Amino acid sequence: MQRRRLKAAALVVPVVAALSLGNTADATSLAAIPCDVTALNNAIVAANNNTGPHTIRLAPRCVYNVLTPASTGGLGPNALPLITGTVTLLGNKTTIRRDPDATEGFRIAEVDGPDGRLTIEGVTATGGGYLEYAGTYLPRSGGTLILKHSTVTNSTANQGGAIAVDLSSTLEMYDSVVRDSAGQRGGAIYNGPGSTTLLQRTKVVRNQATELGGGLFTAGVSMTIKNSRIEGNRAFQQGGGIYNDRSPLDISSTTIADNRAGQTGGGITNDGATTLTNTQVRRNIALNGGGVWQGTSAGTALTLVRSRIFENTPNNCRPVGAIPGCTN
């Protein structure tokens, strides 16, 4: 029997309808789609073209299982059509994944600017990648990606194992998780030149990089982290939790713990302007600078505001005296 090229799991009522979102000030229609990859792709194309609702309600508890990519952008193939307009995907314990039997590497979605804007809520994306950039999500050329109450997991790419923010694009994550992904730089997230990333109430856990930034790598306009946890990540070279490459980095009310680096900066390797406010860097491990390794480039500094770097192995901060307020 010939195998179907696209598969979807779970049973739902196969209905596509325009519905009201309730008593909102600006009532917005949405498309409720069945557990079917073709229906999902068609709904995204319609949203891009303004011929269908921009908000798409996915089937609850469905696994949209993609065997072959629907589109190819400038940096490789994607499971979903290119996001070139405003698209919102609303899930309820819903999963979008690259089929484990897929023979081609592809990420889940690419958001192309300047008009591409993808919002995802209540969705787990998994299994994507085997590309140069972004195993799961790639906002690029001014695109915007917003994740809420969502998970990105088990993805692989050289730059940004799970997510790469490229060419002056924007990533915002709220109440979400990036875990168990791997890359060369940025095992979870790569915040590239010209780009901006905000993580709020987000967990970055158990990711790894063969070079820099087991959890996060930033070389962008800015990275802001609030009320989050960066834990259990690993870099084989530098920056087990975070590697800052000449980027403004603002971290507040966050725990950076139990990360590991093969060389320096078990918690953070900082070669930019970083401020830690009400933040703990603890129980991280590296060959040197178990908590933080401070670079020496011009303009590089790490400022502690009501923050502590402690219980790291074999020491908290290196070079000695490079970070005011950090002992041993």
Helices and strands as residue ranges (DSSP letters): E 7-9, E 18-19, E 30-32, H 37-48, E 55-57, E 63-66, E 71-73, E 76-78, E 86-98, E 109-112, E 117-126, E 129-133, E 137-140, E 144-148, E 151-153, E 156-159, E 163-165, E 170-174, E 177-179, E 182-185, E 189-191, E 196-200, E 203-205, E 208-212, E 216-218, E 222-226, E 229-231, E 234-235, E 242-245, E 249-252, E 255-257, E 260-261, E 268-271, E 273-277, E 280-282, E 292-294, E 301-305, E 308-310, E 317-318
